[in-house]
Amino acid sequence: MPGRPDHLEVSYLARPQLRPLLVLAGFLVLYPVGGLAGIIPFWLACVGIAVMAVIIVIGLVAALRSHGSAPVLCLDPAGVTVAGAPLVPWSDLRGVRMGPMQPSWLVGSTRYVTLALLPRDGVELPGPPHYRGRPQQWGRWQRLRLHGTNLILLPAAMSASAEDIVRAAERWGGLPVEQVPYRPLRTWALLLGVGIAFGLAAGLLVTLTFLVD
């Protein structure tokens, strides 16, 4: 377990955050290919390229800035501290939920496990740690809807593994851990259905374009 025996300090790492950007870069290549081949309208290809490029640039800047940053999270016998927020004592938490990143049908990978620190009734938790040393403010309603809490962690991008963080929560907080199963068959079946629907819609759009011309 990283850190001293009496606490666990967690920082963000750049390399794990770069892997999803490589996948997005692969999708970025598909847009000009589809546009030049006439599979999708040229204007749609341009919009897709612009959106993907912006997402990749923002993700790359965030990953590079977070590399070598100071610890953004600390777990110790007193509780959990998100950088820039007050200490959350263990008594304010009722458990940890460990499962696939939500929405799982969109992410579709067991690599990106999330840890949701669940609050007791009436307790307001800070947002996830940010590399700038303060909790994230945006996306609160989505986290509450998908995870039931405002404080979620993505260990795949952190210096401590999910197992390290869970052991710390069990050891110092005595928190129960709920395992949410990952159902890849259901996930990929849904993704396949979405892909087929998108392909049919694109084909119909191309057909209508030719008819109009």
C-alpha positions in Angstrom: 0.0 0.0 0.0 1.5 3.4 -1.0 2.3 5.9 1.7 3.1 5.4 5.4 1.3 2.6 7.3 -0.8 5.2 9.1 -2.2 6.8 6.0 -2.7 6.4 2.2 -2.0 9.3 -0.1 -3.2 9.1 -3.7 -2.1 11.2 -6.7 -3.2 11.2 -10.3 -1.0 9.6 -13.0 -0.7 10.7 -16.6 -0.1 7.5 -18.4 -3.3 5.7 -17.5 -5.3 8.7 -18.7 -3.6 8.6 -22.1 -4.9 5.2 -23.1 -8.5 6.3 -23.6 -7.2 9.2 -25.7 -5.5 6.7 -28.1 -8.9 5.0 -28.6 -10.5 8.3 -29.3 -7.7 9.1 -31.8 -8.6 5.9 -33.6 -12.2 7.0 -33.9 -11.0 10.4 -35.1 -9.4 8.8 -38.1 -12.7 7.1 -39.0 -14.5 10.4 -39.6 -12.4 11.7 -42.5 -12.3 8.2 -44.0 -16.1 8.0 -43.8 -16.5 11.5 -45.2 -14.1 10.9 -48.2 -15.7 7.5 -48.9 -19.2 9.0 -48.9 -20.3 6.8 -46.0 -21.3 9.8 -44.0 -22.1 13.4 -45.2 -19.1 15.6 -45.4 -20.6 18.1 -42.9 -21.1 15.3 -40.4 -17.5 14.2 -40.8 -16.3 17.8 -40.1 -18.4 18.1 -37.0 -17.2 14.7 -35.7 -13.6 15.7 -36.3 -14.0 19.0 -34.5 -15.7 17.4 -31.5 -13.3 14.5 -31.2 -10.3 16.9 -31.6 -11.5 19.1 -28.8 -12.1 16.2 -26.5 -8.7 14.8 -27.2 -6.9 18.1 -26.6 -8.7 18.7 -23.3 -8.0 15.2 -22.1 -4.3 15.5 -23.1 -3.9 18.8 -21.3 -5.5 17.5 -18.2 -3.4 14.3 -18.2 -0.1 16.2 -18.7 -1.0 18.7 -16.0 -1.9 16.0 -13.5 1.4 14.2 -13.9 3.5 14.6 -10.8 0.9 16.6 -9.0 0.6 16.6 -5.2 -1.6 14.1 -3.5 -5.3 14.8 -4.2 -6.7 12.2 -1.7 -5.7 11.0 1.7 -7.2 8.1 3.8 -6.2 7.7 7.4 -7.7 6.5 10.7 -9.6 9.8 11.0 -11.4 9.6 7.6 -11.1 10.6 4.0 -9.8 14.0 2.9 -10.2 15.3 -0.7 -7.7 18.0 -1.4 -9.3 21.4 -0.9 -12.2 20.0 1.2 -12.7 19.3 4.9 -12.1 15.9 6.4 -15.0 13.4 5.9 -15.0 11.2 9.1 -15.6 7.5 8.6 -18.8 7.8 10.6 -20.3 9.9 7.8 -19.9 7.0 5.3 -22.0 3.8 5.2 -20.0 1.8 2.7 -18.0 1.5 -0.6 -19.5 0.4 -3.9 -17.0 -1.1 -6.3 -18.1 -1.7 -9.9 -17.7 -0.8 -13.5 -17.6 2.8 -14.6 -21.1 4.1 -15.3 -22.8 4.1 -17.7 -21.2 0.6 -18.2 -22.9 0.2 -21.6 -20.9 3.1 -22.8 -17.5 2.4 -21.2 -17.7 -1.4 -21.8 -14.4 -2.3 -19.9 -13.5 -3.9 -16.6 -10.3 -1.8 -16.6 -12.2 1.3 -15.5 -13.5 0.3 -12.1 -15.0 3.0 -9.9 -15.2 3.3 -6.2 -18.3 5.1 -4.9 -18.0 6.3 -1.3 -21.6 6.2 0.0 -22.7 8.8 2.5 -25.1 8.3 5.4 -28.5 10.1 5.2 -28.1 13.8 5.3 -24.4 13.9 4.7 -23.0 16.0 1.8 -19.8 14.7 0.4 -17.3 16.7 -1.8 -16.9 15.9 -5.4 -14.1 13.7 -6.8 -10.5 15.0 -6.3 -9.2 17.3 -9.0 -5.5 17.6 -10.0 -5.6 21.3 -9.2 -6.2 20.6 -5.5 -9.9 21.1 -5.2 -13.0 18.9 -5.5 -14.7 18.7 -8.9 -17.8 20.9 -9.0 -19.4 20.0 -12.3 -21.3 16.7 -12.9 -22.7 16.4 -9.4 -26.2 15.5 -10.5 -24.8 12.8 -12.9 -22.7 11.2 -10.1 -25.7 11.2 -7.8 -27.9 9.6 -10.4 -25.5 7.0 -11.6 -23.6 6.2 -8.4 -25.8 7.4 -5.6 -23.0 9.7 -4.3 -21.0 12.8 -5.2 -17.7 11.2 -4.2 -16.4 8.7 -6.7 -12.9 7.6 -7.5 -11.3 6.2 -10.7 -8.3 4.2 -9.4 -7.2 3.4 -13.0 -5.9 7.0 -13.2 -4.5 7.0 -9.7 -1.3 6.0 -7.9 -3.2 3.6 -5.6 -5.2 0.6 -6.9 -8.8 -0.1 -6.1 -7.7 -2.9 -3.8 -5.4 -0.5 -1.9 -8.2 2.0 -1.3 -10.8 -0.7 -0.4 -8.4 -2.2 2.1 -7.8 1.2 3.7 -11.6 1.8 4.0 -12.1 -1.6 5.5 -9.2 -1.3 7.9 -9.7 2.3 9.2 -13.4 2.8 8.6 -14.8 -0.7 9.0 -16.9 0.0 5.9 -18.7 -2.8 4.1 -17.8 -3.2 0.4 -20.5 -3.9 -2.2 -19.3 -5.5 -5.4 -21.3 -4.6 -8.5 -21.0 -7.3 -11.2 -19.9 -6.4 -14.7 -22.0 -8.0 -17.4 -20.0 -7.8 -20.6 -22.4 -9.8 -22.7 -25.3 -7.4 -22.0 -22.9 -4.4 -22.6 -21.6 -5.6 -25.9 -25.0 -6.7 -27.1 -26.3 -3.2 -26.5 -23.2 -1.6 -28.2 -23.7 -3.9 -31.2 -27.4 -2.9 -31.4 -26.4 0.8 -31.2 -23.8 0.3 -33.9 -26.3 -1.5 -36.2 -28.9 1.2 -35.6 -26.3 3.9 -36.4 -25.2 2.1 -39.5 -28.8 1.8 -40.7 -29.4 5.5 -40.0 -26.2 6.5 -41.8 -27.2 4.3 -44.8 -30.7 5.9 -44.9 -29.2 9.4 -44.7 -26.9 8.7 -47.6 -29.8 7.2 -49.7 -31.9 10.3 -49.0 -29.0 12.5 -50.0 -28.7 10.8 -53.3 -32.4 11.0 -53.9 -32.5 14.7 -53.2 -29.5 15.3 -55.5 
